[in-house]
Amino acid sequence: MYIGEFKKALFAKGTALGFADMEIYYAESKATSVNVQDKTIKNYVITEQGGVSLRGIYAGNMGYSSTEKLDDESINSLLQEAKANAEILEDTDKEALFAGAKTYAAVEPVSKAIKETQAEQLISAAFTLEDAALSADPAIKQVIQCKVSKVEGETVIANTKGLSCQESFAYISAGVYLMADSGAETTTGGEFDFTLRDFGEINLQSIAQKAATEAVSQLGAASIASGNYPIVLHYETATTLLGFLVATLSAETVQKGFSRFESRLGEQVAGSNIILVENPLMPGVLGTAAFDAEGYPTRKINLIDKGILKTFMHNQKTAKKAGTISTGNAVKNGYAAAVTVGPHNVYLEPGKNSLDEIISQMPEGILITELQGMHAGINTVSGDFSLAARGFLIEHGKVDRPINQITAAGNLYDLLGEVEEVASDLKCKGAVSSPSLKITALTISGE
């Protein structure tokens, strides 16, 4: 049964059963992935998944249910489960369905070139990437994983109040994870890239070279003396830390009392050089979306503007509780998941100077390229963190020897006020992204 027919039959039977309003959330995706190793195909996998969830108001409460199948039997089970769920629900924060907007922003259409990319092209690219990685440097002895994937899918949200939203997506990604060996020690490195437009945009040679450089550059690393050091966070480590901070800007987190940003709207929470943007309408990124998981229109907003906290991320439920409007940040981690709050494409506005230019102005410091133990080493409520790290010593404006066996400690919230410079190297590769950041200092524990 097609989703349109399914929706019509579901809403008709639900109305007869006594539901006041109903909404379906349909999501389906197909992923084709090839993983090569030692010049052979290690894995070739086609994964298809999807289903539909129902939110329905029965006896004044919202009930939920979900199914993988689109058939008459599933319609009955969806309605009965949602009805039973609503009858036992005790939620004082009532949810409401959104009737839809008059207009939605236009987003970049799905690329025909991506959709027409064949499996043979993915396989060929994977072998090319592996060859490029192995030849990138004599110290590269093994490619641990080399993967190329094509993912495409569709999301439909519709309800009895008039909402009707549909969006498709398609992208290709390529990545490699490899090992360097000096004879005395081994190190690893990795890199990936993606495209929503054309497979030819992915530079396989560049991916291989960056992964190899990361691994080889860490050979011969040693610890350093403990102390407080000026720090440069490479964009990957800065992105990781920013991701934890962005999570505390969710109105759900704030309203549960788990964020130090609570009651700080309109206040200076960061340096004046910090502009934190949520832009789901940016073309060419994975988080592009014209509407959120409730069908609410998305828009570009500044969460933090020149250090001032302007807004939290909201869905309809949190917005109603806060006496404001949704920011279009309702998300669902799968069709069967509950509606929560989260980012689409949050990033720090980049600065003017490159990473190399920033480093060239530093007499000394540390460039941190990797942080480990994130979930155990960060207290998201207090913001305190203590994480194993590796990177490079900076001396006289140049990157010097590699460093490992150190621990970097600080506070996520304080970090926002200690950013001396934001680099220009922003790369939006996920829901949260950051350029490299120069930090006043972190406490480093070494030898």
N, C-alpha and C positions, 0 to 999 in steps of 0.2 A: 504494500500500500504506500502511495506517495504521501509526503508530509502534508500536502494541502488537503487531501482526502481524509487523512487521519485527523487533522485538526478539526475539520468540519464535523466529522462524526463524533469526536470526543466532546466538543463544546455542546452539541445537540443533546447527547446523553447526559452530560454533566448538568445542564440546565434542568432537564427533566428530573434529575436526582435531587435537585435542591441547591446546587452551588450558585452563589450570587455572582461570582466572577471567576474566570479561569485564565491561566496563562501556560503556554508550552514553551520550552526551551529545547530546541533540537540542535545537536551538533554531531557532525560526522567528519572523519579524517582518514586519509590513506597515506601511509609512509612506505617508500621503497628505499631500502638501505643496502649498501654493499660495503663490506669490510674486507680488505685484502692484507695479506701478510706473506712474506717470502715469495712474492710473485705469484701467489695463488689466491683464489677467492676463499676467504675464511668463512664468511657468512654472506648470504644473500637472502634478505627477509622482506616480505611484503606484509604490512600490518594494516588491517582495517578495523576501525572501532567507531562507536557512536551509539546514539540512542536519544531518548527524549525524556524530559522531566516535566512534571505538572505542579504548578502552584495553584491552589484553588481556595476560595473563601467559602467556608461552610459554617453555618451557625455563628458567624461573626469572627471565626478564627481561620488562620491560614493553614491549610494542610499540604503535605508534600508527598510525591511519589515519583518513581522513575522506572523505565524499562528500556531494554535494548531492541525490542521488536515493535514493528509498526503493523499491528493487525487488530481485529475485532476483540480477540481475547485480551490483548494488552490494554485496550481501552477500558474494559470493565474492571480489570485489576488495578489500573491506575486510579480510577475514580473511587473504588472501594477503599484502597489504601490511603488516599488523600483524605477521604471522609473520616476514616477511623483516626487518622493522625490529627485532624482538626478537632475532633470530639474530645481528645484527651490533652490537647495543647493548653498550657497555661503560660501565656506570654503577654505581659503588660504593655510591651512596645509593639503595638499593632502594625502590621505591614499592609501596604496598599499597592495595587498594580498601577502602572503608569499607562496613560491612555495614548501616549505617543506625541511626538513633536510635529509641528506644521512642516518644518524642513529639517534636513540633516546635512551636515557638511559633506561635500564630495571628497572621496578619498581615491587614491591611485587604484585603478582597476587591476584585476588579476592579470598577470602577464601571460599572453598566449604562448610566448617562447618557453616559459617555464613549464606550463602545462603540457607542451608538446615534446619536452625533453624525454628521450627514451632511456630505458634501462642500460642499453649498450653504451650510451654516453657516460652514464654514471660509473660503470665498470671501467671504461677506458680512463676516465679522470682519476679514479682511485689508484690505478696502476701507475699513471703518470706522477701522481703525488708521492707515492711510495718511492719511485725511482729518484725523484727530485730530492727527497729527504735523505736517502742513502748516499747521494752524491754531493750533498750540500757541504760536507766537511769530512775529512778522513777519520775524525774521532767518532762519528756516528756509526755505531755498530749494529743497532737494531731498531726497527720500527715496531713499536709495541701495538699501536692501533692506527689504522688509516681508513677513514670512513667518509663516504660521500652519500648524501641522502636527499631525496625529494619528498616534500610533504605538501599535501593539498587537502582542502576541506571546506566546509560550509557551516554557517550558524544561522538559525532562524529563530526569531522570538515573535510570538503573536499572542494576543489575548482578546477577551470578549469586550474589552473597553475600546477597541479600535486599533491597538498597537499592531504594526506589521513591519518587522525589520528583517532583512536578509543580507548577509555578507559572506563573501568567499575569500579564500587566501591560498597562496601557493608560494613556496620558496625552495631553494636548493642550498644545502650547506656542505662544506668540506672541511675536514680537520685531520690533524696528524699528531700523534703522541709518540715520542722517540727517546732513545737512550744513547748517551755519549759515554765512552769508556777510554780512560787514559792508560789503562793497565794497572793503575794503583787505586782508582776509584771510578764510580759510575754516577752520572747525573741524568736528569730527565728534563724534557722540555715539550711544550705543546703549543699549537695555534690552530684557530679555525676562522672561517669567514662564511658569509652567506650572501645571497642575492634574491631579491623579489622580482627582478626584471629580466635578466639574461644570464645564462650559465657562463657565458664568456667574460662576464664581469669579475668572476672569481679568479684571482691570480694564484694558481697552484704553486708556481715557483716561489712566490713571496711567502706563502704559508709555510712551505718546507724550510725556507731559509730562516724565517723568524723562529720556528721551533728549534732548528739546529743551533742557531746562535744562542738561544736561551739555555740549552743544555750545555753546550761547549763552554760558554762563558763562565759557568759555575764550577768547572774543573779547577781544583787547587784551592777551593774556598777554605777559609779558616775564620775563627772567631775574632773578636776585638775586645778591648777593655770595656768594662761597664761604665756607663755615664749617661748624661743627657746630651743628645746630638741633634743638630738641625737635620730635618728629614725631608726627603722627596718621596712621595708615594707614587709609584708608577700607576698609570691609569687603571690597570687591572686590580691592584690592591686597593686603590682609592675607590673603585667601583664596588668592591666587596664590602668595605666599611660603610660606604654610603647606603648600600642596600639595607643594612641593619637600621640606620638612622631613618630612612624613608618609611620603614615598617612602623616606626613610632609616630609617624604623621598620619596614620590611618585613624579616622575618627572612632572606629571600633576600639582600637587599642587605647586611645585617649579616654573614651567614655568608661572603659573598664578600670581606669586608674593605673595603667601600666606604662605611661609615657611622661617623661619630665617636661614635655611641651604643654601639658595640661595647664589651662588658665594663662597661657602666654601669647595668645593671639594679639597682634598689634605691637608686640614687644621686639626689641633687638635680641635675636637669639644666635646671631652669627656676625661675622665681619661684613663690612659694607661691600666687599668684593664677591659676596655669595649671592647668586641668583639661582634658585632651584626651580626648574620648570617642569611642568607636566604637559606634554604635547602629543596627544594621540593622533593628531592630524598631520604630523611630520611624514612626508613621503619617504619610502625606501627603508623603513624600519619595521621590525617584527611586531611592535606594539601598535601599529596603525589601526585605528578603529573609529568609525563614525558614530557608534553607539556602544553603551556598556551592557552588562549582563542583564539589566532591567529594561533595555531599550531606550535608556535616557541618552540624549545627544551629548557627545563628548565635546570638549573645547580646550584650547590652550589656556593654561593658568599658571601664575607664579605662586608656588607654595611659600617660598621665601624670596623676598624682593629686596635686594641690597641689605641683606641681613635681618629684615623685618619679617616675622612670621605672619603671613597673610591669611592662610586658610589651611584647614586639614582636608584630607581626601574623604569624600562622603559618598555613600549611596543614599537611597531615599529614606531608609529607616534611620540612619544616624543623623541625616540632615534634619528630619522632622524632630528628633529628640533635641538637637542643638538649636532649633528655631531658625534654620537657614535652608538653602536649596542644595540639591545634589550637585556634586562637581563632575558627575559622570564616571565615578570610579567604582561602580559595582562590578565585581568579578566573580566568576565561577571556575573552580579548578576541575573542570569536567562537567558533563551534562547532568550528572547525578548529585553534584556537590551543592551545598547551600550557597546562597548569595552572600558574599562578604565584601570587604573593601580592599582595594589594592591598586598599584600603579599600572599604567599602560606603557608609557614611555617617559620616565622621569630622568632628568639629567641636570648636571651643573652647567650653567652657561660658561663656555670656554673663554679663556683670556687671549691675549695677543701674542705672547711669547711661546716659542717651542720649548720642549723639554730640554733640549741641548742648550738653548739660550739661558734658561733658568739655572741649570747646573753650572754654566760657565761663570756665573756671578757668585758662586759659593766657594769660600776659602776651604771649607771642610763640611762634612756631613755624611749622610748615608742615603743611598737610593734603595728603597725597599721594593723588591719585585715580586715577592711571594709571602703570603701569610698563611699559617696553618693552624688547625684546631679552632676554627671560627665558632662553632656552636658551643663548645665547652669553655672557650676562653673569653666570651663576651657576655656580660650581664646587661641585657637589653633594657632593664628597668633603670639601673643606676647609670649605665653607659660605660662602666669600667671595663677595660679589656687588657688581657695579657696573652700575647700570641707568639708562637714560634715564627721566626722570620728568616729570610735570606735576601741577599741583594749585593750591593757594591759600596765600597768606601769611596767617598768623594774627597779629593784633595786638589787644591789650587785650581778649582774650576773644571776638573776633569774626572771622569769615572776611572777609578783605580782598580784595586784588586777585589775579587769576589769575597763575600762574607756569608757564613752560615753559623749555625749553633748559637744564635742569639735570640732573645725574647724582647719584643717591643711592647711597652705598656703605656696606657694613657686613658683618656675618657672620650667617648664618641661625641658627647654634647659639647665638651670643651673644645674639641677639635675644630668645630665650625668657626670658632672665634680665633683660632690660631693658624688659619690659612693665610700665609703671606702672599702667595701668588698662585693663580690658576693657569695651567698651561693651555695650549691651543689644540692639544691632541685628542679631542673628544671623538670616541667611536661608540656609536649606539648599537650594541649587540644584544641587548636584553631589555627587561622592563625597567632597569635602573642602570645609569651610565655616568661615569665621571671622567674628566680629563685628569692628567697627572697633577698633583698638588704639592706645593712646597709648604711644609709645616714648621712652625717656630722651633719645636723640639718634642721629642719623645724620650722616655726613659728606656735605655737599652741595657739589658743584662747579658753580659758575655763571659769572657774568661776571667 
